[in-house]
Amino acid sequence: MRKILFGIVITLIILFSFKYCGDKQNEKVVLQESSALIQKQIKNVGKLVVTEGHFSEVFNYKNSKDIFGDYFTSEKKALIVVNAEVTIAYDLSKIEFEIDEANKTLTIINIPKEEVKISPDLEYYDIQSDFLNPFEAKDYNDIKKIVKASLNKKIEASDLKTNAKNRLISELSKFYILTNSLGWTLEYNKNPVSTIDALQDLKL
C-alpha cells in the first residue's frame, strides 16, 4: 500500500513539474511576444509633424555709412515683406527606452526635443542704395538673421509649442494603451504612468 501511495505521489510531482515548466515556458513566450510587439510599435513611429503655423510681417531695413567722417552719410534701405511657414515636429524614432520583461515594464528614458523649422519667403521692395553704400551679400544675410530672430520671438509668444506638446502627448497615449492592454506598466523617467491623464503632467 505504501508503495502504491509513494508511486502516486511521485507521479503527481512529475505531472505538476511538467505542468509548471510548461506554464513557465508559455509565459516566457508571451512575454517575448509582448516585448517584440512593443519594440515594433515604437520603431514604427517616425517623424511626427504636430503643428504648422503661418506668420506674416513687414520689415524696414536701413543702414547708414559715414563718408569722409561726419561730413556725408550714405544710406541704403529696403522694405521686406515676410511670409513664413513654421512646422514643429518630433522625431519619435529617436525615443530612448528600456524594456523590462521580468517586471513587464516599458520605461521611456528620453523623448527628443521638438524640431522647429522656419521656411521664410522674403520679398524685397523699394530697395534704395548708391555706389558709395551698395547692397551687398552681408546685408541680405543680416536681414535673414533679423527676420529669423523676430520669427522665433513670435513662435515663443504663440501657442504653437503648447499645441505641439498636446499632440505629442496624444501620440504617447498610444503607448500607454498598448502596454496597459498587455498587462504592462508604462514609465517615464522611472515614474509610473497610471492613467492617460497623467501624461499631461509629464515634464517633456
C-alpha positions as CSV (number, residue, x, y, z in Angstrom):
1,M,0.0,0.0,0.0
2,R,2.8,2.3,0.9
3,K,4.5,1.6,-2.5
4,I,1.3,2.5,-4.3
5,L,0.9,5.7,-2.4
6,F,4.5,6.6,-3.0
7,G,4.1,5.9,-6.7
8,I,1.0,8.1,-6.8
9,V,2.9,10.9,-5.1
10,I,5.9,10.6,-7.4
11,T,3.5,10.6,-10.4
12,L,1.7,13.7,-9.2
13,I,5.0,15.5,-8.6
14,I,6.2,14.7,-12.1
15,L,2.9,15.8,-13.6
16,F,3.0,19.0,-11.6
17,S,6.6,19.7,-12.6
18,F,5.7,19.2,-16.3
19,K,2.7,21.5,-16.0
20,Y,4.7,24.1,-14.1
21,C,7.5,24.1,-16.6
22,G,5.0,24.2,-19.4
23,D,3.2,27.2,-17.9
24,K,6.6,28.9,-17.4
25,Q,7.6,28.3,-21.0
26,N,4.2,29.6,-22.2
27,E,4.6,32.7,-20.0
28,K,8.1,33.3,-21.3
29,V,6.9,33.1,-24.9
30,V,4.0,35.5,-24.2
31,L,6.5,38.0,-22.6
32,Q,8.8,37.8,-25.6
33,E,5.9,38.3,-28.0
34,S,4.7,41.3,-26.0
35,S,8.2,42.8,-25.8
36,A,8.6,42.4,-29.6
37,L,5.3,44.0,-30.2
38,I,6.1,47.0,-28.1
39,Q,9.5,47.4,-29.7
40,K,7.9,47.2,-33.2
41,Q,5.3,49.8,-32.3
42,I,7.9,52.3,-31.1
43,K,10.2,51.7,-34.0
44,N,7.4,52.1,-36.5
45,V,6.7,55.7,-35.3
46,G,8.6,58.1,-37.4
47,K,8.8,61.9,-37.5
48,L,5.6,63.4,-36.2
49,V,4.8,66.8,-37.6
50,V,2.5,68.0,-34.9
51,T,1.9,71.7,-35.6
52,E,2.1,74.1,-38.5
53,G,1.8,77.9,-38.5
54,H,2.0,80.8,-40.8
55,F,3.4,84.2,-40.0
56,S,3.5,87.4,-42.0
57,E,5.5,90.5,-41.2
58,V,6.8,93.7,-42.8
59,F,10.3,95.0,-42.1
60,N,12.0,98.3,-42.8
61,Y,15.8,97.8,-43.2
62,K,18.1,100.7,-43.0
63,N,21.9,101.0,-43.0
64,S,23.9,104.2,-42.9
65,K,27.5,104.7,-43.7
66,D,29.5,107.8,-42.8
67,I,31.6,109.1,-45.7
68,F,34.6,111.4,-45.0
69,G,33.9,111.3,-41.3
70,D,30.7,113.1,-40.3
71,Y,30.5,115.3,-43.4
72,F,28.5,113.0,-45.6
73,T,26.2,110.0,-44.9
74,S,25.2,107.4,-47.4
75,E,22.1,105.5,-46.6
76,K,20.6,102.3,-48.0
77,K,17.2,100.9,-47.2
78,A,14.6,98.4,-48.2
79,L,11.1,97.2,-47.5
80,I,10.8,93.5,-46.9
81,V,7.6,91.5,-46.8
82,V,8.0,88.2,-45.0
83,N,5.7,85.2,-45.3
84,A,6.9,82.2,-43.3
85,E,5.7,78.7,-42.8
86,V,6.6,77.1,-39.4
87,T,6.5,73.5,-38.5
88,I,7.1,71.8,-35.2
89,A,8.0,68.1,-35.3
90,Y,9.2,65.3,-33.0
91,D,11.3,62.5,-34.4
92,L,9.8,59.8,-32.3
93,S,12.1,57.2,-33.9
94,K,14.8,58.6,-31.6
95,I,12.9,57.8,-28.4
96,E,15.2,56.1,-25.9
97,F,13.5,53.3,-24.0
98,E,14.1,50.2,-21.9
99,I,12.0,47.0,-21.8
100,D,12.0,45.0,-18.6
101,E,10.3,41.7,-19.4
102,A,10.7,40.3,-15.9
103,N,8.6,43.2,-14.4
104,K,6.6,43.8,-17.6
105,T,7.6,47.5,-17.7
106,L,8.3,49.8,-20.6
107,T,10.4,52.8,-19.5
108,I,10.7,55.8,-21.8
109,I,14.0,57.3,-20.8
110,N,14.2,60.3,-23.2
111,I,12.0,61.9,-25.7
112,P,13.8,64.1,-28.3
113,K,13.2,67.8,-28.2
114,E,10.9,69.4,-30.7
115,E,12.4,70.4,-34.1
116,V,11.3,73.9,-35.2
117,K,11.6,74.5,-38.9
118,I,11.2,78.0,-40.3
119,S,10.8,78.5,-44.0
120,P,10.6,82.2,-44.7
121,D,9.8,83.7,-48.1
122,L,11.3,87.2,-48.4
123,E,10.2,89.7,-50.9
124,Y,12.2,92.9,-51.3
125,Y,10.6,96.2,-52.3
126,D,11.8,99.8,-52.7
127,I,15.5,99.0,-52.4
128,Q,17.5,102.2,-52.3
129,S,21.3,102.5,-52.3
130,D,24.1,104.2,-54.1
131,F,27.6,103.2,-55.3
132,L,29.1,104.5,-52.0
133,N,27.0,102.2,-49.9
134,P,25.6,99.5,-52.2
135,F,23.5,96.4,-51.1
136,E,25.8,93.5,-50.6
137,A,25.5,89.8,-49.6
138,K,26.2,90.8,-46.0
139,D,23.0,93.0,-46.0
140,Y,20.9,90.1,-47.2
141,N,22.4,87.8,-44.5
142,D,21.8,90.4,-41.8
143,I,18.2,90.8,-42.9
144,K,17.7,87.0,-42.8
145,K,19.1,86.9,-39.2
146,I,16.8,89.8,-38.1
147,V,13.8,88.0,-39.7
148,K,14.7,84.7,-38.0
149,A,15.1,86.3,-34.6
150,S,11.8,88.1,-34.9
151,L,10.0,84.9,-36.0
152,N,11.5,82.9,-33.1
153,K,10.1,85.5,-30.7
154,K,6.7,85.2,-32.3
155,I,6.8,81.4,-32.1
156,E,7.6,81.6,-28.4
157,A,4.8,84.0,-27.8
158,S,2.3,81.9,-29.7
159,D,0.6,78.7,-28.7
160,L,2.3,76.6,-31.3
161,K,4.6,74.8,-28.9
162,T,1.8,74.1,-26.5
163,N,-0.3,72.6,-29.3
164,A,2.7,70.6,-30.3
165,K,3.1,69.2,-26.8
166,N,-0.6,68.3,-26.7
167,R,-0.3,66.4,-30.0
168,L,2.8,64.6,-28.7
169,I,1.0,63.5,-25.5
170,S,-1.8,62.2,-27.7
171,E,0.7,60.1,-29.6
172,L,2.3,58.9,-26.4
173,S,-1.1,57.8,-25.1
174,K,-1.0,55.0,-27.7
175,F,2.0,53.5,-25.9
176,Y,0.0,53.6,-22.6
177,I,-3.0,51.9,-24.2
178,L,-0.7,49.3,-25.7
179,T,1.2,48.5,-22.5
180,N,-2.0,48.6,-20.4
181,S,-3.8,46.2,-22.8
182,L,-0.8,43.7,-22.4
183,G,-0.8,44.0,-18.7
184,W,2.4,46.0,-18.7
185,T,3.4,49.2,-16.9
186,L,4.5,52.4,-18.7
187,E,7.1,54.6,-17.0
188,Y,8.7,57.9,-18.0
189,N,12.0,58.7,-16.2
190,K,11.2,55.9,-13.7
191,N,7.8,57.5,-12.8
192,P,4.8,55.1,-13.5
193,V,2.1,56.4,-15.8
194,S,-1.1,55.2,-14.2
195,T,-3.6,56.9,-16.4
196,I,-3.7,58.7,-19.8
197,D,-4.5,62.0,-17.9
198,A,-1.2,61.6,-16.0
199,L,0.6,62.1,-19.3
200,Q,-0.4,65.7,-19.2
201,D,1.7,66.3,-16.1
202,L,4.9,64.9,-17.6
203,K,7.8,67.4,-18.0
204,L,8.6,66.7,-21.6
